Amino acid sequence: MSNPSRIVAIHADESCLGNQFRDRARPGGAGGFIEYWTLDGECVRKDYSCFDADTTNNRMAIRSAILGLGHLRRDGERVIFFSDSAYLVDGITKWVFGWASRGWRRKGGPIQNLELWRHLCRVAARQHVEWRRVPGHSGLPKNEYADHLAVAAATDRKGDGELRPSGFSEWLKARQVLGEYVDFIDAPPRSFKPGRRPPAA
């Protein structure tokens, strides 16, 4: 049974291999999953990931959000977007407003990844989004699974960005057999505080 007051959670992460290199391509991936609970208490999850042959962590962080939000079929959803990227969360909750007020310019020079930022603003403006930054690699299973998806996309050099059945439950069970995340309790978010709607882009 559908839940008209549901909160959609998106957990996303990014990866870029070979950040130390400047004279060669740096493959990267973005990955995440979308989840929500029905009125019957069922959790619905879908994974997504994409690959870029030459990119940066920051670009893939933005792409993880564009992809995740872009997959929502309805406008006006209540969404909590979880990411460990300070660049992404600070950018969409703070920097874009100043850039937009100056005609999409910044005082110190050109805006890096401008086309992606403007794309994200357009996609995010369709929803009510709370952006939550989480600590990376700190034992949060949903963040760790999103990292797993992003790293796999970068390493395997594949990912078309489309939704697919989630492997989170199987991934979690395999980790719990190894003694990890044994105290994890899966539950929907209990609070929701949407941020400012992004500026026109």
N, C-alpha and C positions, 0 to 999 in steps of 0.2 A: 504494500500500500504506500503510495507516495506521501511525502511529508511536506506540506506547503510552507512550514516554518523552519525547514531544515537549515543547517549550517553545512556548507560544503567546505571540506578541508583539502588543501593542496600542499603536499610535501615535495619539495624540489631541491635539486643540487646540481652542481656543475663540475666538470673535470677538464683539465687541459694537460696533455702529456708533452714533456719537453719544454717546460717554461724557461729553462735555463739557456735554451738555444735562440740565437737571433738570426742565424743564416740558414735556417732550414724550417720546413713546415712543422707546425705544432698542432697535431690532431686533438680535437676536443669533443666532449659530449655533454649533453644536458639530459637530465632524467627526472622523473617524478611520478607521483600517482595522485589521483583524485578519489576522494572517498566521501560518502554521506550515509546517514542512517535513515532507514524507512521507519514508518510508524509501527511496524511489526518488530522492530529491533534488529533488522538485518542490515549489515554493513555492505554497501555496494562499492567496489573498488575497481579502478582501471589504471593501468600503467601507461606511460609514454616515454619516449626518448628520441633524441636526434643526434646526428653526427655532423661535424664540420672538419674538413681536411686541414685547415689552417686557421686558427682562431686564438682567443684568449679566454682565461677564466671569466673575466668580466662580461665579455660578449655572451658566453654560454649561460651565465647567471640570468641575464636579461631574457635570453631565448627560453630558458626554463619557465619563466613567468608568462611570456607571450603564448607559448604552447599550452600550458596548463589552463590559463584563463580563456584562451581561444577555443578550447574544447567544450566550454559550458554552453548548452543549447538554449538556455533561457536567460534573458536579461533580468537584472534586478536581483540576482542571487546574493545571499549572504555568504561571503567567502572569507575564510582565514587562510592566508598564504604563509607557509612556514619555509624559511630559508636561513642558512647560516652565512649568507653573503651580506656583509655590511654595505658593500658597494650597491647592491640591488635595493636593499631596504632603505638605506639613507637616500639613495637617488630618487626613488619613487615617492617617498614620504616628505622629502625636504628639498632637494636640489632642483627638481623639475619645475617647481613653482617660481623660483628665481629666474631660471633659464627662460621660461615662457614669458615672464614679465619684461624681459629684455629682448624679446623677439627671437627666442631660442639662440641666445648667445651667452657666453660667460665672460666675466671680467678678465680672467687670466689667459684667454685664448679660445681656440675651438673646443666644442664639446665632443668628447670622445664617445663614439657609438651613438651619435645623435639620431640616426635613422631608426635604431632599435628602441631608444628611449621614447621617441614619438609614437612608434608603433605600440609599445607597451601602454602608453597613456591612453591611446584610443581603445585598446582592448579592455583595460582596467576600468575605464569610465562607464562601461556598460553594467558593471556590477557594484555591489557594496563590499569593499575589500578592507579587511584588517590585515596589515602586514606585520608578521611576528618574526623577529630574528631569534634563532636558536643557536646555542653553541655547537660548533661542528666537532665531530669525532669525540663526543662526550658521553656516549652510551645511550643516546636516544634512538630507539630502534627504527622509528619511521624516518628520521634523518639519515641514519646509517643505510637504510634500504634505498632511499633516494640517491645517496652517494654510490651505492652498488650499481644502480641503473645507469648513472652518468659515466662512471668509470668503464662499465661494460660497453657502452656506446662508443667511447673514445678508443678503447683497446681493440674491440672487434671491428671498429670502423663501419658501424651500421646503426640504423635507427631512422625510420621515416617520419617520426613525429606523430604517427597515428595511435589511437587508443587500442589497447589490447587487454585481455584478462590479466588481472594482477597476480603476481607471484609472491606477494608479501607474506601471506599466511604460511606458505611452504618454506620460504626463506627464514621466517621467524622460528618455525618448528625446528629447522635444522640447527639454528643457533642455540636454541634452548636445550637441545640434546647435548651440546657442547658446554652447557652450564652458563650460557649468556642470556640476559634478559629474562631470567626465570621469574622475576617479580612483576613483569610488565602486565598491565591490565588494559585491555583495549576498550575505549569508551569514546563517545562523541564529545566535542568541546562543550564546556559548560558556560562559557561567557563569550561575548562578541562585542567588540567596540570598533566599528568601521572608522577608517581614516578619512581624510579629505579626498573628495573626488579629484582625480588628476586634471590638470589644465587642458584646454583644447589644444589639439596637436594636428 
